[in-house]
Amino acid sequence: MLRLFDTAAAEVRPLGLRDPGRVSMYVCGPTVYDVPHIGHGRFVLVFDVLRRYLEFSGLEVRYVSNITDIDDKIIARANDEGRPMAAVAGEYEGVWWEAVDALGVKRPSDTPHATAYVEQMVALVGELVERGAAYETSDGVYLSVGAVSDYGLLKHQSLDSLRAGARVEPGEEKRSPLDFALWKKAKPGEPSWPAPWGAGRPGWHTECVVMSLDLLGEGFDLHGGGIDLAFPHHENERAQAVALGRAFAAHWAHNGFVEVEGEKMSKSLGNFTSLSDLLARTDSRAYRLLVLRSHYRSPIEVTPRTVADAEEALARLDAVARRFALGPAAPLTGDEAAAAGVDAGALERFTGSMDDDLDTPKALAEIFELVRRANTAADGGDEAAGAALARSAQVLAAALGLEVGATDERLDDHSADLAARRDAARGAKDWALADRLRDELTALGWVVEDGAEGTRLHR
């Protein structure tokens, strides 16, 4: 049974399921106003790995992740560039999905858009007002956090503690500094939707409550996202459900930051690297491998050094796939992996690590141990044993979304001619020509290796 750290409980506990054999999972998606950074890449990879492992465990997963296409930052960009908000959101949503696909992340089961749920959000805000949990001001409608007895649960602070030191800014009409906007009345030039309190748009914290409850129902199993969302965003989502008397997420999971020299990576700090830029410079699998090497709740450093180290580790996996001519592996469940002959001890240790709060570093170490054993067996003359161990490593890597398998290595005539000419140049000790030919092959997308039998090429 998978045991995950629960942010609300502040402990590792079993992931209970509302419906046996099925997992209902909601993960906060992007606000589409700019290109994604590598911190976004980490959260989609972490929850992709979790989803894949749940499926490996034989469970059916409904994975919902939203698109925030109403937001102050989207509006600001649209106004700066003189184009409609929908055009800005559409452009950057396209960039988002390109990056997600490049990472090898499975698309969510559902991708609700905030603009499609405004009517339901208006209804939710109206109900909160009727219950006395929300109130209207000249600029919008606010939730009164005092109506939520356990407000601060995800931050593990009491309401009084959170209020200490907080204050209402001059000109604000909020009753408490912690009260937050459910509805923002429109200002001139802003997009708006009709509502009983005046035309406007929903607050950010409201959209996920409506969409998750609509698509997954009350008491859904898991709500996830980056740790920066735990408070106030996820706390404010939860507060609305509590104020309505509706059961919300049963389990909360959050991944750690991506850091640059110990500092959180974010757009606001200006220290982020575009995910698209990273993927243009390295194999996307190397970033997945880098993410897997750290526990999901720990911070990770993404630097040229850590990326290069992940690339080297990935090369070891690809090398064993080439050595044993392993084609791509279809994802299997744990039971199917056992039936297919995956090394029993390795499978048991792998699942034990993953069940223990998604300990991917230990699970990954088991995969590399299989690679070592495969090479040792083959070096000792037992090719069949080596191939079986290599195949075991490949199947377990696939459970983490890490594709390991020989790609199409067929040489075209031009590449074969360059390799032959390079062998001849090396034989004649014309090292300058050999180097130029290596560069030509590299430019064509080949990795060039030297062996006793001559030039070896692989993609």
C-alpha positions in Angstrom: 0.0 0.0 0.0 1.3 3.4 -1.0 2.1 5.7 2.0 2.5 9.4 1.3 3.3 12.4 3.4 0.0 14.3 4.0 0.6 18.0 4.4 -2.5 18.4 6.5 -1.6 15.6 8.9 2.1 16.4 8.8 3.0 12.8 8.6 3.4 9.9 6.2 0.2 7.9 6.1 -1.6 5.5 3.7 -3.3 6.9 0.7 -6.8 5.8 1.4 -9.2 5.4 -1.6 -12.8 6.6 -1.6 -13.6 4.0 -4.3 -11.7 0.7 -4.1 -9.3 0.3 -7.1 -9.8 3.9 -8.2 -7.8 7.0 -7.4 -9.3 10.5 -7.8 -6.5 13.0 -8.1 -6.4 16.8 -8.6 -3.2 18.7 -9.3 -3.1 22.5 -9.7 -2.1 23.4 -13.3 -0.5 26.5 -14.8 -1.5 30.1 -15.1 -0.9 30.6 -18.8 0.6 34.0 -19.1 4.3 33.2 -19.8 6.6 30.3 -20.7 6.9 27.6 -18.1 10.1 27.4 -16.0 11.8 24.3 -14.8 10.0 24.5 -11.4 6.8 23.8 -13.4 8.6 21.0 -15.0 9.4 19.4 -11.7 5.8 19.4 -10.4 4.4 17.9 -13.6 7.1 15.2 -13.5 6.6 14.5 -9.8 2.8 13.9 -10.2 3.3 12.1 -13.5 5.6 9.7 -11.6 3.0 9.3 -8.8 0.2 8.7 -11.4 2.3 6.2 -13.3 3.2 4.3 -10.1 -0.4 4.2 -9.0 -1.2 2.6 -12.4 1.8 0.3 -12.0 0.1 -0.8 -8.8 -3.0 -1.8 -10.7 -5.1 1.2 -9.9 -7.3 3.2 -12.2 -6.4 6.9 -12.0 -8.6 9.9 -12.9 -6.1 12.7 -13.0 -7.5 16.3 -13.2 -5.3 19.3 -13.7 -6.7 22.7 -14.5 -5.7 25.6 -16.8 -6.0 29.0 -15.2 -7.0 31.3 -18.1 -8.4 34.1 -16.0 -5.8 36.0 -14.0 -4.4 39.5 -13.3 -1.1 38.6 -15.0 -2.8 37.4 -18.1 -4.9 40.6 -18.3 -1.8 42.7 -17.7 0.1 41.0 -20.5 -2.9 41.3 -22.9 -3.2 45.0 -22.1 0.6 45.6 -22.6 0.6 43.8 -25.9 -2.7 45.2 -27.1 -4.5 41.9 -27.7 -7.3 39.9 -26.2 -6.8 37.9 -23.0 -7.9 34.8 -24.7 -5.2 35.2 -27.3 -2.5 35.5 -24.6 -3.9 32.5 -22.7 -4.2 30.4 -25.9 -0.6 31.1 -26.9 0.9 30.2 -23.6 -1.3 27.2 -23.1 0.1 25.9 -26.4 3.6 26.4 -25.1 2.7 24.6 -21.9 1.5 21.5 -23.7 4.5 21.4 -26.0 6.8 21.4 -22.9 4.6 18.7 -21.1 4.7 16.5 -24.2 8.4 16.9 -24.6 8.9 15.8 -21.0 7.0 12.6 -21.8 4.3 13.5 -19.2 0.9 11.8 -19.7 -1.9 14.2 -20.4 -4.4 14.6 -17.6 -7.7 12.7 -17.8 -9.4 16.2 -17.6 -8.0 19.7 -18.2 -10.8 22.1 -17.1 -10.4 25.7 -18.0 -11.4 28.5 -15.5 -13.3 30.4 -18.2 -15.6 27.4 -18.7 -16.6 27.3 -15.0 -17.5 30.9 -14.2 -21.2 30.3 -13.9 -20.6 27.6 -11.4 -18.1 29.8 -9.5 -20.8 32.6 -9.3 -23.2 30.0 -7.8 -20.6 28.9 -5.2 -19.8 32.5 -4.2 -23.5 33.2 -3.9 -24.0 30.2 -1.6 -21.1 31.4 0.6 -22.7 34.9 0.9 -26.1 33.3 1.8 -24.5 31.3 4.5 -22.9 34.4 6.0 -19.4 33.1 5.3 -18.7 35.8 2.7 -19.4 39.5 2.3 -19.5 42.1 -0.4 -17.3 45.3 -0.5 -17.1 48.0 -3.1 -14.4 46.0 -5.0 -15.6 42.5 -4.7 -16.8 39.6 -2.5 -14.5 38.2 0.2 -14.5 35.0 2.3 -14.5 35.6 6.0 -11.8 33.1 7.2 -13.2 33.5 10.7 -16.1 31.3 9.5 -13.7 28.4 9.1 -12.8 27.0 12.5 -9.7 25.2 11.4 -8.3 27.8 9.0 -4.5 27.4 8.8 -4.6 23.6 8.8 -2.2 23.2 5.9 0.2 25.7 7.4 -0.1 24.2 10.9 -0.9 27.6 12.5 -4.0 28.8 14.3 -6.1 31.6 13.0 -4.9 33.8 15.8 -1.3 33.0 15.0 -1.8 33.8 11.3 -3.5 37.1 12.2 -0.6 38.2 14.4 1.4 40.8 12.5 -1.0 40.8 9.5 -2.9 44.0 8.7 -5.5 45.4 6.3 -3.9 47.8 3.8 -5.1 51.4 3.7 -8.2 51.7 1.5 -9.1 48.0 1.8 -12.5 47.1 3.1 -11.7 43.6 4.3 -12.8 42.7 7.8 -9.7 40.7 8.4 -6.3 40.8 6.7 -6.6 37.1 5.9 -9.9 37.4 4.2 -9.5 36.7 0.4 -11.3 37.7 -2.8 -13.9 35.3 -4.2 -15.1 37.7 -6.8 -13.3 40.8 -8.2 -15.5 43.6 -9.6 -14.4 44.6 -13.0 -12.3 47.7 -13.6 -12.5 49.6 -17.0 -11.0 47.6 -19.8 -11.0 44.3 -18.0 -12.8 41.2 -19.1 -15.9 40.4 -17.0 -18.8 38.1 -16.5 -22.2 38.9 -14.9 -22.8 38.3 -11.2 -25.3 39.5 -8.6 -22.5 41.8 -7.0 -21.6 43.4 -10.4 -19.7 42.3 -13.4 -16.3 40.9 -12.7 -14.3 37.8 -12.5 -13.6 35.0 -10.0 -10.7 35.1 -7.6 -8.0 32.5 -8.2 -8.7 30.5 -5.1 -12.2 29.7 -6.2 -11.7 28.0 -9.5 -10.1 24.8 -8.3 -12.8 24.2 -5.6 -15.5 24.3 -8.2 -13.7 22.2 -10.8 -12.3 19.5 -8.5 -15.7 19.0 -6.8 -17.5 19.0 -10.2 -15.2 16.4 -11.8 -14.1 14.3 -8.9 -16.9 14.7 -6.4 -16.8 15.3 -2.6 -14.1 13.6 -0.6 -11.8 12.9 -3.6 -8.6 11.1 -2.7 -5.7 13.5 -3.3 -4.9 17.1 -4.0 -1.4 18.0 -5.1 0.9 20.8 -6.3 4.1 22.6 -5.5 4.7 23.4 -1.8 4.4 27.2 -2.6 0.7 26.5 -3.2 0.0 24.9 0.2 -0.6 28.3 1.7 -2.5 30.4 1.0 -3.9 28.9 -2.3 -4.7 25.4 -1.2 -5.7 26.5 2.3 -8.1 29.0 0.7 -9.6 26.4 -1.6 -10.1 24.1 1.4 -11.7 26.9 3.4 -14.4 27.5 0.8 -15.4 23.8 0.8 -15.4 23.7 4.6 -17.5 26.8 4.8 -20.0 25.1 2.4 -20.0 22.0 4.6 -18.6 19.9 1.7 -16.0 17.2 2.1 -12.8 18.2 0.1 -9.5 16.5 -0.5 -8.8 13.6 1.8 -5.0 13.7 1.3 -2.7 16.6 0.4 0.7 16.1 -1.3 3.2 18.8 -2.2 6.6 18.7 -3.9 9.6 20.8 -3.0 11.2 23.8 -4.7 13.7 23.9 -7.5 16.5 26.1 -6.2 19.3 28.1 -7.7 22.2 28.3 -5.2 19.8 27.7 -2.3 17.1 30.1 -3.5 13.6 29.1 -4.7 13.3 29.4 -8.5 10.4 31.6 -9.6 9.4 34.1 -12.3 9.0 36.8 -9.7 12.6 36.5 -8.6 13.8 36.5 -12.2 16.0 33.5 -11.6 14.1 30.9 -13.6 15.2 29.0 -16.7 12.6 28.4 -19.3 11.6 24.8 -19.5 11.6 25.0 -23.3 15.2 26.3 -23.2 16.3 23.4 -21.0 14.6 20.9 -23.2 16.3 22.4 -26.3 19.7 21.8 -24.7 19.3 18.3 -23.2 17.4 15.1 -23.5 14.1 15.5 -21.6 14.7 12.1 -20.0 17.8 13.6 -18.3 15.5 16.1 -16.5 13.1 13.4 -15.4 16.1 11.4 -14.1 17.4 14.4 -12.2 14.0 14.9 -10.6 13.8 11.1 -9.7 17.2 11.3 -8.0 15.8 13.6 -5.3 12.9 12.8 -3.0 9.9 14.7 -4.2 9.6 16.7 -1.0 13.2 17.9 -1.0 14.6 20.9 -2.9 16.6 20.2 -6.0 19.4 22.2 -7.7 19.2 22.4 -11.4 22.5 23.5 -12.7 24.7 22.6 -15.7 26.6 20.3 -13.4 23.6 18.4 -12.1 22.1 18.2 -15.6 25.3 16.8 -17.0 25.5 14.3 -14.2 22.0 13.1 -15.0 22.9 12.9 -18.7 25.8 10.6 -17.8 23.5 8.4 -15.8 21.0 8.3 -18.6 23.8 7.2 -21.0 24.5 4.2 -18.8 20.9 3.1 -19.1 20.9 3.6 -22.9 24.2 1.7 -23.2 22.8 -1.4 -21.5 19.7 -1.2 -23.8 22.0 -1.1 -26.8 24.2 -3.9 -25.5 21.2 -6.2 -25.2 19.2 -4.8 -28.2 16.2 -3.9 -26.0 13.4 -2.3 -28.0 11.0 0.1 -26.3 9.1 -1.3 -23.4 5.3 -1.0 -23.0 4.2 0.1 -19.5 3.3 -2.9 -17.3 1.5 -3.3 -14.0 3.5 -4.8 -11.1 1.6 -8.1 -11.6 2.4 -8.1 -15.3 6.0 -7.3 -14.6 6.2 -10.3 -12.2 4.6 -12.6 -14.8 7.0 -11.3 -17.4 10.0 -12.5 -15.4 11.2 -9.2 -13.9 13.8 -10.1 -11.2 11.6 -10.8 -8.1 14.0 -9.4 -5.5 14.5 -6.2 -7.5 10.7 -5.8 -8.0 10.0 -6.3 -4.3 12.7 -3.7 -3.3 11.5 -1.3 -6.0 7.9 -1.4 -4.9 8.9 -1.2 -1.2 10.8 2.0 -1.9 8.0 3.6 -3.9 5.4 2.6 -1.4 7.5 4.4 1.3 6.5 8.0 0.5 7.5 7.7 -3.2 11.2 7.2 -2.5 12.4 7.5 -6.1 16.1 7.8 -5.2 16.0 4.3 -3.7 13.9 2.9 -6.5 16.3 4.4 -9.1 19.2 2.9 -7.2 17.6 -0.5 -7.6 17.4 0.0 -11.4 21.0 1.0 -11.7 21.9 -2.1 -9.6 20.1 -4.2 -12.2 22.2 -2.5 -14.9 25.4 -3.3 -13.0 24.4 -6.9 -12.6 23.4 -7.2 -16.2 26.8 -6.0 -17.4 28.6 -8.2 -14.9 26.6 -11.3 -16.1 27.3 -10.6 -19.7 31.0 -9.9 -19.1 31.2 -13.3 -17.5 29.7 -14.9 -20.6 26.1 -15.3 -19.4 24.3 -13.2 -22.1 20.9 -14.7 -21.3 21.1 -13.7 -17.6 22.4 -10.3 -18.5 19.6 -9.7 -21.0 17.0 -10.7 -18.4 18.4 -8.3 -15.8 18.6 -5.5 -18.4 15.0 -6.1 -19.3 14.0 -6.0 -15.6 15.8 -2.6 -15.3 13.9 -1.3 -18.4 10.5 -2.4 -17.1 11.0 -0.7 -13.7 12.3 2.4 -15.4 9.2 2.5 -17.5 7.1 2.4 -14.3 8.7 5.8 -13.5 8.1 7.1 -17.0 11.7 6.8 -17.9 11.9 5.3 -21.4 15.0 3.1 -21.9 15.3 1.3 -25.1 17.3 1.1 -28.3 15.9 3.7 -30.8 16.1 3.3 -34.6 19.9 3.0 -35.1 19.8 2.2 -38.8 22.5 4.1 -40.7 21.6 6.0 -43.7 24.1 5.8 -46.6 25.6 9.2 -46.0 26.3 8.5 -42.3 27.7 5.1 -43.1 30.0 6.7 -45.6 31.2 9.3 -43.1 31.9 6.6 -40.5 33.9 4.5 -43.1 35.9 7.5 -44.1 36.6 8.3 -40.5 37.9 4.8 -39.9 40.2 5.2 -42.9 41.4 8.5 -41.6 42.1 7.1 -38.2 43.9 4.1 -39.8 46.1 6.7 -41.7 46.6 8.6 -38.4 45.0 11.7 -40.0 43.5 12.9 -36.8 42.4 16.3 -38.1 40.3 14.7 -40.8 39.0 12.1 -38.3 37.9 14.9 -36.0 36.2 16.8 -38.8 34.3 13.7 -39.8 33.3 13.1 -36.1 31.9 16.7 -36.0 29.9 16.0 -39.2 28.4 12.9 -37.7 27.6 14.7 -34.4 25.8 17.4 -36.3 23.6 14.7 -37.9 22.5 13.6 -34.5 24.9 10.7 -33.9 26.8 9.9 -30.7 30.2 8.8 -31.9 32.2 6.2 -30.0 35.5 4.5 -30.8 35.9 0.8 -30.4 38.4 -1.9 -31.5 36.1 -2.7 -34.5 36.0 1.0 -35.6 33.5 3.9 -35.3 30.3 3.0 -33.4 27.3 5.3 -33.9 24.0 5.6 -31.9 21.4 8.2 -31.6 
